[in-house]
Amino acid sequence: LTESLKALRRRERVTLFMTLLAAFSVLLHRYSGQQDIVIGSPVAGRSRIETEGLIGFFLNNIVLRADFSGDPSFLELLARVREVAHGAYEHQALPFEKLVEELQVVRDTGRNPIFQAMFVLQNTPSEVLSLAGLGVQRVEIHNDTAKFDLWLSLREAQGQLTGVLEYRTDIFDEKTINRMVCHFQTLLEAITVDPGRR
């Protein structure tokens, strides 16, 4: 399935991130019935050369919209997502908090402003950190608090995609999320077989 998705993204001249984001948007569209799906995604925040060697947290969130008006095919939606993503990348230096302030979004302490679904694709090679005289190992940290209604985090490693779907338990139950994960996999398979389908 991963290889089929990569072949599709090459044919359409998009990134794997854009392909998977469009598919996640379709999943949310199907579950919600909404025509306008808004998803957040983190960016590294190191677009300036002078920040490359600095240690620190430079992460920023960008906002990505998927427009389902006109009942688009997946390929049409993918083209829309590509344009939206390019526009978001051009403005990725704008701090998310500044965007919230400019849009005058009414804040609710129980919800993230602007988007409630997050999408992440980790596809940069993991480097083993080596420090003289120190033993270093990667430790996975599990947080028992969901920061978004849904957070799909995918990782590409060794030719395959794996992922985690984090969710708010006051909105979703485990059974629903398991069904959603199965639907997402089915959706990805269908997209690779017939990307021209609406």
Backbone hydrogen bonds in HBPLUS format (Angstrom, degrees):
<---DONOR---> <-ACCEPTOR-->    atom                        ^
c    i                          cat <-CA-CA->   ^        H-A-AA   ^      H-
h    n   atom  resd res      DA  || num        DHA   H-A  angle D-A-AA Bond
n    s   type  num  typ     dist DA aas  dist angle  dist       angle   num
A0005-LEU N   A0001-LEU O   2.92 MM   4  6.20 154.7  1.98 152.2 159.0     1
A0006-LYS N   A0002-THR O   2.95 MM   4  6.23 152.6  2.03 147.7 155.5     2
A0007-ALA N   A0003-GLU O   2.92 MM   4  6.16 151.3  2.00 145.0 152.9     3
A0008-LEU N   A0004-SER O   3.01 MM   4  6.23 156.3  2.06 145.3 151.2     4
A0009-ARG N   A0005-LEU O   2.97 MM   4  6.22 161.3  2.01 147.4 152.2     5
A0010-ARG N   A0006-LYS O   2.97 MM   4  6.18 149.9  2.07 144.2 152.2     6
A0011-ARG N   A0007-ALA O   3.01 MM   4  6.25 163.0  2.04 150.3 154.5     7
A0012-GLU N   A0008-LEU O   3.01 MM   4  6.21 154.4  2.08 151.3 158.2     8
A0014-VAL N   A0009-ARG O   2.99 MM   5  5.14 168.2  2.00 148.6 152.5     9
A0013-ARG N   A0010-ARG O   3.18 MM   3  4.97 154.9  2.25  98.2 105.8    10
A0019-THR N   A0015-THR O   3.12 MM   4  6.43 158.3  2.17 147.6 153.3    11
A0020-LEU N   A0016-LEU O   2.93 MM   4  6.13 168.4  1.95 157.7 159.9    12
A0021-LEU N   A0017-PHE O   2.82 MM   4  5.93 155.9  1.88 152.0 159.8    13
A0022-ALA N   A0018-MET O   2.94 MM   4  6.04 159.4  1.98 144.9 150.1    14
A0023-ALA N   A0019-THR O   3.06 MM   4  6.32 154.5  2.13 142.0 149.2    15
A0024-PHE N   A0020-LEU O   2.87 MM   4  6.09 157.7  1.91 148.0 154.0    16
A0025-SER N   A0021-LEU O   2.89 MM   4  6.10 150.8  1.97 146.0 154.5    17
A0026-VAL N   A0022-ALA O   2.97 MM   4  6.30 149.7  2.06 144.9 152.8    18
A0027-LEU N   A0023-ALA O   3.02 MM   4  6.37 157.9  2.07 149.1 154.7    19
A0028-LEU N   A0024-PHE O   3.01 MM   4  6.33 162.1  2.04 150.6 154.4    20
A0029-HIS N   A0025-SER O   2.79 MM   4  5.99 153.2  1.86 148.5 157.0    21
A0030-ARG N   A0026-VAL O   2.84 MM   4  6.06 160.3  1.88 155.1 159.5    22
A0031-TYR N   A0027-LEU O   3.01 MM   4  6.27 155.5  2.07 148.1 154.8    23
A0032-SER N   A0028-LEU O   2.85 MM   4  5.86 156.5  1.90 146.8 153.5    24
A0033-GLY N   A0029-HIS O   2.70 MM   4  5.22 152.2  1.78 142.0 149.6    25
A0068-PHE N   A0035-GLN O   2.74 MM  33  4.76 169.1  1.75 160.3 159.3    26
A0037-ILE N   A0066-ALA O   3.00 MM  29  5.07 168.2  2.01 150.4 151.3    27
A0066-ALA N   A0037-ILE O   2.75 MM  29  5.07 153.2  1.82 148.7 157.2    28
A0039-ILE N   A0064-LEU O   2.82 MM  25  5.24 170.7  1.83 160.0 163.0    29
A0064-LEU N   A0039-ILE O   2.77 MM  25  5.24 164.9  1.79 162.7 167.7    30
A0040-GLY N   A0117-ALA O   2.88 MM  77  6.26 169.4  1.89 159.8 161.1    31
A0119-PHE N   A0040-GLY O   2.88 MM  79  6.28 154.4  1.95 161.6 168.0    32
A0041-SER N   A0062-ILE O   3.01 MM  21  5.44 146.2  2.13 147.9 154.2    33
A0062-ILE N   A0041-SER O   2.81 MM  21  5.44 168.7  1.83 155.4 157.6    34
A0043-VAL N   A0060-ASN O   2.70 MM  17  5.41 154.6  1.76 163.9 171.6    35
A0060-ASN N   A0043-VAL O   3.09 MM  17  5.41 158.0  2.14 148.1 153.7    36
A0051-THR N   A0048-ARG O   3.03 MM   3  5.77 163.3  2.06 122.7 127.9    37
A0052-GLU N   A0049-ILE O   3.25 MM   3  5.46 157.3  2.31 107.3 113.9    38
A0054-LEU N   A0051-THR O   3.23 MM   3  5.31 156.2  2.29 106.1 113.3    39
A0071-ASP N   A0068-PHE O   3.31 MM   3  5.83 139.2  2.48 141.1 137.6    40
A0077-LEU N   A0073-SER O   2.92 MM   4  6.21 162.6  1.95 153.9 158.8    41
A0074-PHE N   A0197-ARG O   2.94 MM 123  6.11 144.8  2.07 148.9 151.0    42
A0078-LEU N   A0074-PHE O   2.76 MM   4  5.96 157.0  1.82 151.3 158.3    43
A0075-LEU N   A0195-PRO O   3.07 MM 120  5.79 132.5  2.30 158.1 157.6    44
A0079-ALA N   A0075-LEU O   3.04 MM   4  6.28 151.2  2.13 142.1 148.6    45
A0080-ARG N   A0076-GLU O   3.08 MM   4  6.41 153.2  2.16 144.9 152.2    46
A0081-VAL N   A0077-LEU O   2.80 MM   4  6.12 159.8  1.84 156.7 162.5    47
A0082-ARG N   A0078-LEU O   2.89 MM   4  6.10 154.1  1.96 146.2 153.3    48
A0083-GLU N   A0079-ALA O   3.16 MM   4  6.44 159.8  2.21 146.3 150.0    49
A0084-VAL N   A0080-ARG O   2.99 MM   4  6.28 163.5  2.01 153.1 157.8    50
A0085-ALA N   A0081-VAL O   2.81 MM   4  5.95 164.2  1.84 154.1 158.6    51
A0086-HIS N   A0082-ARG O   2.96 MM   4  6.17 162.7  1.99 151.2 155.7    52
A0087-GLY N   A0083-GLU O   3.04 MM   4  6.27 158.7  2.09 146.8 152.6    53
A0088-ALA N   A0084-VAL O   2.90 MM   4  6.18 154.8  1.96 150.0 157.4    54
A0089-TYR N   A0085-ALA O   2.85 MM   4  6.10 156.8  1.90 154.2 160.4    55
A0090-GLU N   A0086-HIS O   3.07 MM   4  6.29 150.9  2.16 144.7 152.0    56
A0091-HIS N   A0088-ALA O   3.11 MM   3  5.23 134.8  2.32  98.1 110.3    57
A0092-GLN N   A0089-TYR O   3.31 MM   3  4.93 169.1  2.32 104.9 103.9    58
A0094-LEU N   A0091-HIS O   3.09 MM   3  5.78 162.2  2.13 119.8 125.0    59
A0098-LYS N   A0095-PRO O   2.93 MM   3  5.24 126.8  2.22 104.6 118.8    60
A0099-LEU N   A0095-PRO O   3.13 MM   4  6.59 151.3  2.22 150.6 159.0    61
A0099-LEU N   A0096-PHE O   3.06 MM   3  5.07 115.9  2.49  95.7 111.1    62
A0100-VAL N   A0096-PHE O   2.98 MM   4  6.35 159.0  2.03 155.1 160.5    63
A0101-GLU N   A0097-GLU O   2.97 MM   4  6.15 154.9  2.03 140.5 147.6    64
A0102-GLU N   A0098-LYS O   2.84 MM   4  6.08 162.0  1.87 151.8 156.4    65
A0103-LEU N   A0099-LEU O   2.95 MM   4  6.11 154.7  2.01 150.7 157.0    66
A0105-VAL N   A0100-VAL O   3.29 MM   5  5.68 166.4  2.31 155.1 158.6    67
A0104-GLN N   A0101-GLU O   3.10 MM   3  5.01 147.3  2.21  97.8 107.8    68
A0111-ARG N   A0108-ASP O   3.02 MM   3  5.52 171.0  2.03 122.2 125.0    69
A0115-PHE N   A0113-PRO O   2.93 MM   2  5.79 142.1  2.08 101.8  92.0    70
A0149-ASP N   A0116-GLN O   2.89 MM  33  5.33 125.2  2.19 134.9 151.2    71
A0150-LEU N   A0116-GLN O   3.29 MM  34  6.75 158.0  2.34 151.7 155.9    72
A0118-MET N   A0150-LEU O   2.90 MM  32  6.32 154.0  1.97 144.2 152.6    73
A0152-LEU N   A0118-MET O   2.90 MM  34  6.24 153.6  1.97 165.1 158.1    74
A0120-VAL N   A0152-LEU O   2.89 MM  32  6.27 152.5  1.96 163.4 166.9    75
A0154-LEU N   A0120-VAL O   2.85 MM  34  6.09 173.4  1.85 154.2 154.3    76
A0122-GLN N   A0154-LEU O   2.80 MM  32  6.19 166.3  1.81 155.6 158.5    77
A0156-GLU N   A0122-GLN O   2.88 MM  34  6.26 162.8  1.91 158.9 162.2    78
A0134-LEU N   A0131-LEU O   3.05 MM   3  5.46 165.7  2.07 136.3 135.1    79
A0168-ARG N   A0149-ASP O   3.14 MM  19  5.12 145.4  2.27 136.7 135.3    80
A0151-TRP N   A0166-GLU O   2.85 MM  15  4.96 144.4  1.98 148.8 148.3    81
A0166-GLU N   A0151-TRP O   2.87 MM  15  4.96 162.2  1.90 148.0 144.5    82
A0153-SER N   A0164-VAL O   2.91 MM  11  5.31 173.9  1.91 164.8 166.8    83
A0164-VAL N   A0153-SER O   2.89 MM  11  5.31 149.1  1.98 144.4 154.5    84
A0155-ARG N   A0162-THR O   2.75 MM   7  5.36 158.6  1.80 157.9 161.5    85
A0162-THR N   A0155-ARG O   2.94 MM   7  5.36 154.9  2.00 147.9 156.1    86
A0157-ALA N   A0160-GLN O   3.01 MM   3  5.63 161.5  2.04 161.6 162.9    87
A0160-GLN N   A0157-ALA O   3.09 MM   3  5.63 159.2  2.14 116.6 122.8    88
A0171-ILE N   A0168-ARG O   3.15 MM   3  5.56 160.1  2.19 109.7 115.8    89
A0172-PHE N   A0168-ARG O   2.94 MM   4  6.10 172.7  1.95 161.8 164.2    90
A0177-ILE N   A0173-ASP O   3.12 MM   4  6.45 162.0  2.15 155.5 160.8    91
A0178-ASN N   A0174-GLU O   2.87 MM   4  6.08 160.9  1.91 153.1 158.3    92
A0179-ARG N   A0175-LYS O   3.03 MM   4  6.23 156.5  2.08 144.6 151.0    93
A0180-MET N   A0176-THR O   2.83 MM   4  6.09 151.4  1.92 145.7 154.6    94
A0181-VAL N   A0177-ILE O   2.87 MM   4  6.15 153.9  1.94 152.1 158.1    95
A0182-CYS N   A0178-ASN O   3.09 MM   4  6.36 159.5  2.13 146.0 151.1    96
A0183-HIS N   A0179-ARG O   2.88 MM   4  6.15 156.3  1.93 149.2 156.3    97
A0184-PHE N   A0180-MET O   2.85 MM   4  6.10 148.0  1.96 144.3 153.4    98
A0185-GLN N   A0181-VAL O   3.04 MM   4  6.36 159.1  2.09 150.7 155.2    99
A0186-THR N   A0182-CYS O   2.98 MM   4  6.22 162.3  2.01 150.1 155.3   100
A0187-LEU N   A0183-HIS O   2.81 MM   4  5.95 154.5  1.87 145.5 153.1   101
A0188-LEU N   A0184-PHE O   2.90 MM   4  6.18 157.8  1.95 150.2 155.5   102
A0189-GLU N   A0185-GLN O   3.00 MM   4  6.28 158.5  2.05 149.6 155.2   103
A0190-ALA N   A0186-THR O   2.95 MM   4  6.21 159.6  1.99 150.1 155.6   104
A0191-ILE N   A0187-LEU O   2.89 MM   4  6.11 153.4  1.96 150.5 158.0   105
A0192-THR N   A0188-LEU O   3.16 MM   4  6.41 153.2  2.23 146.0 151.7   106
A0193-VAL N   A0189-GLU O   3.19 MM   4  6.45 143.6  2.33 142.7 152.5   107
A0194-ASP N   A0190-ALA O   2.88 MM   4  6.00 169.3  1.89 157.8 160.2   108
A0197-ARG N   A0194-ASP O   3.17 MM   3  5.76 166.2  2.19 119.7 122.1   109
